[in-house]
């Protein structure tokens, strides 16, 4: 750490104050180094080179690393503004704004895509059509009352979820051992829309499904298209989550940088005081500013 001391005669307070331009008689040579070098011809009883400091009332310029870190943890860049690191403040604030805006935009794109593929499923996939085919796979003599009474004459794509007793449907699915690996979640649940476009077991619920289906047969075009559209929504949500992660990491890095910035700031500090120094043939109070620069 280097030290730079600048001593200025801002104010001289003594019986013989030395002011700028005041004419002084040259001192006589005495052979005493203190007297000959510093002009101490009087005040012999005063303590030689004693420096009694009287601190001036100057505002503190110290910055708290903990406060700086806490500020930037909440709002990246605010701790850097506190420590007067303005370029770093702008950088962290810009990254934070970009990350949250991007996360919001991709989350909304995921929502719109979800509405789109779910609307397609509601129009082109029928739990009634799926249950009718599943019943052909049950053991002879087993009875499953999966269809609600009074809905027998309804079209299988006319709000099909309202025509099904879900408990009976799931019981039937569980009994088709070795063929069906999943039971269909309730309509409008997230897993409902995921499973119908993920597992071949649900292929027969699509409106373009053939009369029969065996595992290994080609999946319907609707199944494949729907699966791709659902995948797009998942991709948008994944991207949104990635941007949230970027924002959180930025908060952490901004907090760490703000703490270090406060430490750097405190290593470049200024102090001021009044000191009693030898001037000519007497001592005088002189203002002193000491600046410390370094890390």
C-alpha positions in Angstrom: 0.0 0.0 0.0 1.4 3.3 -0.9 0.9 6.5 1.0 0.8 10.0 -0.3 0.9 12.9 2.1 0.0 16.4 1.1 0.6 19.1 3.7 -1.0 22.5 3.1 -1.1 25.6 5.1 -4.8 26.0 5.1 -4.9 27.6 8.5 -2.0 28.6 10.8 -3.0 29.3 14.4 -0.3 30.6 16.7 1.1 33.8 18.1 3.3 34.2 15.1 1.2 32.7 12.3 3.1 32.4 9.0 0.9 33.5 6.1 1.6 33.6 2.4 3.7 36.5 1.3 4.7 37.5 4.9 8.4 38.6 5.0 10.5 36.6 7.5 14.0 37.3 8.8 16.5 34.5 7.9 17.5 32.5 11.0 21.1 32.5 12.2 23.2 29.3 11.9 23.6 27.7 15.3 25.1 24.3 14.5 22.0 22.5 15.9 20.5 20.4 13.1 17.0 20.8 14.4 17.3 24.5 14.6 19.3 25.0 11.4 17.1 22.6 9.3 13.7 23.5 10.8 14.4 27.0 12.1 13.6 26.1 15.7 15.1 29.1 17.3 12.6 29.5 20.1 10.0 27.5 22.1 12.9 25.4 23.4 10.7 23.9 26.0 8.2 22.7 23.4 8.4 18.9 22.6 10.5 18.7 19.4 8.5 17.4 16.4 5.6 16.5 18.5 2.4 16.2 16.4 -0.7 16.6 18.4 -3.6 15.7 16.1 -7.0 17.3 16.3 -9.2 15.5 13.7 -11.4 17.7 11.6 -15.1 16.9 11.4 -15.2 15.3 8.0 -17.9 12.9 6.8 -16.9 9.2 6.8 -16.4 7.7 3.4 -16.2 4.1 4.5 -18.5 1.6 2.7 -19.9 -1.5 4.4 -19.2 -4.7 2.4 -22.2 -6.4 4.1 -24.5 -3.6 3.2 -23.2 -3.5 -0.3 -23.6 -7.2 -0.8 -27.1 -7.2 0.7 -28.2 -4.4 -1.6 -26.9 -6.1 -4.8 -28.4 -9.5 -3.6 -31.8 -7.8 -3.7 -31.2 -5.5 -6.7 -28.1 -6.3 -8.7 -26.1 -3.1 -9.3 -27.4 -1.2 -6.3 -24.5 -2.2 -4.1 -22.1 -1.1 -6.9 -23.8 2.3 -7.0 -23.3 2.5 -3.2 -19.6 1.9 -3.7 -19.5 4.3 -6.7 -18.6 1.5 -9.2 -21.0 2.7 -11.8 -19.9 0.7 -14.8 -20.2 -2.5 -12.8 -23.6 -1.4 -11.6 -24.8 -0.8 -15.1 -23.6 -4.3 -16.2 -25.2 -6.2 -13.4 -28.5 -4.3 -13.7 -28.6 -4.8 -17.4 -28.0 -8.6 -17.1 -30.7 -8.8 -14.4 -33.3 -6.9 -16.5 -32.5 -9.0 -19.6 -32.7 -12.3 -17.7 -36.1 -11.6 -16.1 -37.6 -10.2 -19.4 -36.4 -13.2 -21.3 -37.8 -15.6 -18.6 -41.2 -13.8 -18.7 -41.4 -13.9 -22.5 -40.5 -17.6 -22.7 -42.9 -18.5 -19.9 -45.7 -16.7 -21.8 -44.8 -18.5 -25.0 -45.1 -21.7 -23.1 -48.5 -20.8 -21.8 -49.8 -19.9 -25.3 -48.3 -23.1 -26.7 -50.0 -25.1 -23.9 -53.4 -23.6 -24.7 -52.9 -24.4 -28.3 -52.0 -28.1 -27.9 -54.6 -28.6 -25.2 -57.3 -27.1 -27.4 -56.2 -29.5 -30.2 -56.5 -32.5 -27.8 -59.9 -31.5 -26.6 -61.1 -31.6 -30.2 -59.3 -34.6 -31.5 -58.8 -37.0 -28.6 -61.7 -38.8 -26.9 -61.6 -40.7 -23.6 -64.8 -42.4 -24.7 -63.1 -43.7 -27.9 -60.1 -44.8 -25.9 -62.3 -46.6 -23.3 -64.3 -48.4 -25.9 -61.2 -49.8 -27.4 -59.7 -50.7 -24.0 -62.8 -52.7 -23.2 -62.1 -55.0 -26.1 -58.9 -56.0 -24.3 -60.5 -57.0 -21.0 -61.0 -60.6 -19.8 -64.3 -62.2 -20.9 -67.2 -61.7 -18.5 -65.6 -58.7 -16.7 -68.0 -55.8 -16.4 -66.8 -52.2 -16.1 -69.4 -49.4 -15.8 -67.1 -46.7 -17.1 -69.8 -44.9 -19.1 -72.1 -42.7 -17.1 -75.8 -43.6 -17.5 -77.7 -41.5 -19.9 -74.7 -40.6 -22.1 -74.9 -43.7 -24.3 -76.4 -41.8 -27.3 -73.9 -38.8 -27.1 -71.2 -38.4 -29.7 -67.9 -39.7 -28.4 -66.2 -36.3 -29.2 -68.9 -34.2 -27.6 -67.3 -33.3 -24.2 -66.2 -36.9 -23.8 -64.7 -36.4 -20.4 -68.2 -35.7 -19.0 -69.4 -39.1 -20.2 -66.9 -41.2 -18.2 -66.8 -42.6 -14.7 -63.1 -42.2 -14.0 -62.9 -44.7 -11.2 -64.3 -47.5 -13.3 -62.1 -46.5 -16.3 -59.0 -46.7 -14.1 -60.0 -50.0 -12.7 -60.4 -51.4 -16.2 -56.9 -50.0 -17.2 -55.3 -51.7 -14.2 -57.0 -55.0 -15.1 -55.5 -55.0 -18.6 -52.3 -56.4 -17.2 -49.2 -56.6 -19.4 -50.6 -54.2 -22.0 -51.6 -50.9 -20.3 -48.8 -49.4 -18.2 -50.7 -46.3 -17.1 -54.0 -45.1 -15.8 -55.4 -42.0 -17.3 -55.4 -39.0 -14.9 -58.5 -36.9 -14.6 -59.4 -34.6 -17.4 -57.7 -31.2 -17.5 -54.9 -32.2 -15.3 -51.4 -31.6 -16.6 -50.6 -35.4 -16.7 -53.8 -36.0 -18.7 -52.5 -33.9 -21.5 -49.0 -35.3 -21.2 -49.9 -39.0 -21.3 -52.2 -39.0 -24.3 -49.4 -37.8 -26.5 -46.6 -39.8 -24.9 -47.5 -43.5 -24.6 -48.8 -45.7 -27.4 -51.4 -47.1 -25.1 -53.5 -43.9 -25.7 -53.1 -44.0 -29.5 -56.6 -45.3 -30.0 -58.3 -42.2 -28.5 -57.3 -40.1 -31.5 -59.9 -39.4 -34.1 -57.6 -40.8 -36.9 -56.8 -44.1 -35.0 -57.4 -47.3 -36.9 -59.9 -49.9 -35.6 -57.2 -52.1 -34.1 -53.8 -51.4 -32.8 -50.8 -53.5 -31.6 -47.7 -52.1 -29.9 -45.2 -51.5 -32.6 -47.7 -50.4 -35.2 -47.3 -46.8 -36.5 -48.8 -44.1 -34.3 -51.4 -41.9 -35.8 -50.5 -38.5 -37.4 -52.5 -36.7 -34.8 -50.6 -38.4 -32.0 -47.2 -37.5 -33.5 -48.2 -33.9 -34.3 -49.6 -33.4 -30.9 -46.6 -34.8 -29.2 -44.4 -32.4 -31.2 -46.5 -29.4 -30.2 -46.5 -30.4 -26.6 -42.7 -30.7 -26.8 -42.5 -27.1 -28.0 -44.3 -25.9 -24.9 -41.9 -27.9 -22.7 -38.9 -26.4 -24.5 -40.3 -22.8 -23.9 -40.7 -23.5 -20.2 -37.2 -25.0 -20.0 -35.8 -21.9 -21.6 -37.7 -19.7 -19.2 -36.3 -21.7 -16.3 -32.8 -21.3 -17.7 -33.2 -17.5 -17.7 -34.4 -17.5 -14.1 -31.3 -19.4 -13.2 -29.2 -16.8 -15.0 -31.0 -14.1 -13.0 -30.3 -15.8 -9.7 -26.7 -16.4 -10.5 -26.4 -12.8 -11.4 -27.8 -11.8 -8.0 -25.2 -13.9 -6.3 -22.3 -12.6 -8.4 -23.5 -9.0 -8.0 -23.6 -9.5 -4.2 -20.0 -10.9 -4.1 -18.7 -8.2 -6.4 -20.4 -5.4 -4.4 -18.7 -6.7 -1.2 -15.3 -6.8 -2.9 -16.0 -3.3 -4.4 -16.7 -1.9 -0.9 -13.4 -3.4 0.3 -11.5 -1.8 -2.7 -13.3 1.5 -2.0 -12.2 1.5 1.6 -8.6 1.0 0.6 -8.7 4.4 -1.2 -9.7 6.7 1.6 -8.9 10.2 2.8 -8.3 11.5 6.4 -7.7 15.0 7.6 -6.3 16.5 10.8 -4.7 19.5 12.4 -1.1 19.0 13.5 1.3 21.1 15.4 4.4 21.5 13.2 7.6 23.6 13.4 7.5 26.7 11.2 10.4 29.1 11.3 11.1 30.1 14.9 7.9 28.7 16.4 5.2 25.9 16.2 2.0 26.4 14.3 -1.2 24.4 13.7 -1.3 23.2 10.0 -4.0 21.4 8.1 -3.0 18.0 6.8 -4.7 15.7 4.3 -3.5 12.1 4.1 -4.6 10.0 1.1 -4.1 6.3 1.1 -4.1 4.6 -2.3 -3.6 0.9 -2.8 -5.1 -2.5 -2.4 
